[in-house]
Amino acid sequence: MAQIRALVAEDESILSYALLQALGRLWPELQICGVVENGVAAVQEALAQQPDILFLDIKMPGKTGLEVAQELAEEWPEGPAFPLIVFVTAYDEYAIQAFEHSASDYVLKPISDERLAKTVGRLKARLDNSQERSSELERVVGQLRSLMPQAAAETERLEVIRAAVGNQIRMIPVADVLYFEATDKYINVVTAEHSSLIRTSLKDLLPQLDSKLFWQIHRSTVVNTRQVQVAIRDETGKLTLKLRGSDDVLHVSRVYAHLFRQM
């Protein structure tokens, strides 16, 4: 069997050292291919290294462990097996949520050899099961869907968006929006006529939109379904959307592809 490789994402150096020492005792043949200290680096290194196992701290700077898992599920290339995910957390409520919804396992801080040994045993069993291993990405994608935030029923719906354009305020009816696209600190509001930037986040914007009409299709994109002309699935199963009155093509991530299944 090929050597098993693991990537560790933990922002506290003392705790990452403790985990590495415990893994060295319990699984000496495991190769640690990297240790990173934030969620952004975790995504970058996981995509570059393509490890077999990913130990993810739930609460990290940049991106949370769950956000890292979602981004990897969206961006993971075709072919390589998706890593088994283990969440490492000091908060039991987070651990239970992670274990039930999107992780192969979880361990609590401070690291216990007894508890970690059980995790190691489960990981080895999953790695030995080729059928289960090949379906890991599909399993994680399905479980991540249950973690998607739901808009609050009592939230007042946006009717008009006010976007600053130079020394003017552009009044944009929400019904005219083709899609919203999150950038670093802004959201790009795209209509058939123009694009405008507003300073907010998708997390804050989503509860103000009608969830029956506005669907999140990617971690950074929300589309107005009334403006979707057709959804196209290519030979690899990837989905793209063509919009009315626009040449823009939107990509639908694996996490949200189920929204476009045939009725």
RAHU-V336628 format. One record per pair of residues at least 6 apart in sequence whose C-alpha atoms are under 7 Angstrom apart, sorted by the first residue. I is the first residue (numbers start at 1). GAP is how many residues later the second one is. D is the distance in Angstrom with one decimal. If there is no record, write none. Layout:
BEGIN
I|GAP|D + I|GAP|D
END
This chain:
BEGIN
4|26|5.6 + 4|27|6.1 + 4|48|6.1 + 5|25|6.1 + 5|26|4.7 + 5|27|5.8 + 5|28|6.0 + 5|46|5.2 + 5|47|5.4 + 5|48|6.5 + 6|25|6.2 + 6|26|4.9 + 6|27|5.8 + 6|45|5.3 + 6|46|5.8 + 6|47|4.6 + 6|48|5.7 + 7|25|5.9 + 7|26|5.6 + 7|27|5.0 + 7|28|6.0 + 7|44|6.2 + 7|46|6.4 + 7|47|5.0 + 7|48|6.2 + 8|26|6.3 + 8|27|4.7 + 8|28|6.4 + 8|46|6.1 + 8|47|4.8 + 8|48|6.4 + 9|26|5.8 + 9|27|4.8 + 9|28|5.7 + 9|29|6.6 + 9|33|5.9 + 9|46|6.0 + 9|47|5.0 + 9|48|5.9 + 10|6|5.7 + 10|26|6.3 + 10|27|5.1 + 10|28|6.8 + 10|46|6.6 + 10|47|5.2 + 10|50|7.0 + 11|26|4.0 + 11|27|5.8 + 11|49|6.0 + 19|92|6.5 + 22|91|6.4 + 26|91|6.4 + 36|6|6.1 + 38|22|5.4 + 38|23|5.1 + 38|24|5.9 + 38|25|7.0 + 39|21|5.9 + 39|22|6.2 + 39|23|5.2 + 39|24|4.3 + 39|25|6.1 + 39|26|6.8 + 39|29|6.1 + 40|22|5.7 + 40|23|6.1 + 43|25|6.0 + 43|29|6.4 + 47|29|6.8 + 51|32|6.0 + 52|31|4.6 + 52|32|6.3 + 53|30|4.8 + 53|31|4.7 + 53|32|6.0 + 54|29|6.1 + 54|30|6.1 + 54|31|4.9 + 54|32|6.2 + 55|30|6.1 + 55|31|4.8 + 55|32|5.8 + 55|33|6.6 + 56|9|5.6 + 56|30|6.1 + 56|31|4.7 + 56|32|5.8 + 57|8|5.7 + 57|30|5.7 + 57|31|4.7 + 57|32|5.8 + 58|6|5.6 + 58|7|4.2 + 58|8|6.7 + 58|29|6.1 + 58|30|6.2 + 58|31|5.6 + 59|6|6.3 + 70|74|6.9 + 73|64|6.7 + 73|68|6.3 + 73|181|6.9 + 74|179|5.2 + 74|180|5.6 + 74|181|6.5 + 81|53|6.1 + 82|54|6.0 + 82|55|5.3 + 84|20|5.8 + 85|18|5.0 + 85|19|5.2 + 85|20|6.9 + 86|17|5.6 + 86|18|5.6 + 86|19|4.8 + 86|20|5.0 + 87|8|6.9 + 87|11|6.8 + 87|16|6.6 + 87|18|6.6 + 87|19|4.6 + 87|20|6.5 + 88|18|5.7 + 88|19|5.0 + 88|20|5.8 + 88|21|6.9 + 89|6|6.2 + 89|18|6.6 + 89|19|5.1 + 89|20|5.7 + 90|18|5.4 + 90|19|4.6 + 95|11|6.0 + 99|6|5.4 + 99|7|5.9 + 101|42|4.9 + 101|43|6.4 + 102|38|5.3 + 102|41|5.2 + 102|42|5.8 + 105|14|6.4 + 107|8|6.8 + 107|9|6.5 + 126|6|6.7 + 126|7|6.4 + 127|6|6.1 + 141|113|6.8 + 141|114|5.3 + 145|110|6.3 + 151|55|6.6 + 151|56|4.3 + 151|60|6.8 + 152|55|5.9 + 155|52|6.5 + 155|53|6.1 + 156|52|6.2 + 157|51|4.7 + 157|52|5.6 + 157|53|6.6 + 158|16|6.9 + 158|50|5.6 + 158|51|6.1 + 159|14|6.0 + 159|15|5.4 + 160|11|6.3 + 160|12|5.4 + 160|13|4.4 + 160|14|5.4 + 161|10|5.8 + 161|11|5.0 + 161|12|6.3 + 161|13|6.4 + 162|7|6.1 + 162|8|5.7 + 162|9|4.9 + 162|10|6.4 + 163|6|5.5 + 163|7|5.1 + 163|8|6.6 + 163|33|6.3 + 163|34|6.4 + 163|35|5.6 + 164|6|6.1 + 176|15|6.0 + 177|12|6.7 + 177|13|5.8 + 177|14|4.7 + 177|47|6.7 + 178|12|5.6 + 178|13|5.0 + 178|14|6.9 + 178|45|6.2 + 178|46|5.4 + 178|49|5.8 + 179|10|6.4 + 179|11|5.5 + 179|43|5.6 + 179|44|4.2 + 179|45|5.7 + 180|7|6.4 + 180|8|5.7 + 180|9|4.9 + 180|10|6.2 + 180|41|5.7 + 180|42|5.1 + 180|43|6.4 + 181|6|5.5 + 181|7|5.0 + 181|8|6.7 + 181|39|5.6 + 181|40|4.6 + 181|41|6.6 + 182|6|6.2 + 182|20|6.7 + 182|38|4.9 + 182|39|6.4 + 185|14|6.5 + 186|11|6.1 + 186|12|5.6 + 186|13|4.6 + 186|14|5.7 + 186|15|6.7 + 187|10|5.6 + 187|11|5.4 + 187|12|6.4 + 187|13|6.4 + 187|14|6.6 + 188|7|6.4 + 188|8|5.6 + 188|9|4.6 + 188|10|6.6 + 189|6|5.5 + 189|7|5.1 + 189|8|6.0 + 190|6|6.6 + 192|53|5.6 + 192|54|5.9 + 213|11|5.8 + 213|12|5.4 + 213|13|6.8 + 214|8|6.3 + 214|9|5.5 + 214|10|4.6 + 214|11|6.0 + 215|7|5.4 + 215|8|5.4 + 215|9|6.7 + 215|10|6.8 + 216|6|4.1 + 216|7|6.3 + 217|6|7.0 + 217|35|5.0 + 217|36|6.2 + 217|39|5.3 + 218|34|5.9 + 218|35|5.2 + 218|38|6.8 + 227|16|5.6 + 227|17|5.4 + 228|13|6.6 + 228|14|6.1 + 228|15|4.5 + 228|16|6.1 + 229|13|5.6 + 229|14|5.0 + 229|15|5.5 + 230|11|5.9 + 230|12|5.4 + 231|8|6.6 + 231|9|5.8 + 231|10|4.6 + 231|11|6.5 + 232|7|5.5 + 232|8|5.3 + 232|9|6.2 + 233|6|4.5 + 233|7|6.6 + 239|12|6.1 + 239|13|5.3 + 239|18|6.9 + 240|9|6.5 + 240|10|5.4 + 240|11|4.5 + 240|12|5.7 + 241|8|5.6 + 241|9|5.0 + 241|10|6.4 + 242|6|6.9 + 242|7|5.3 + 242|8|6.9
END
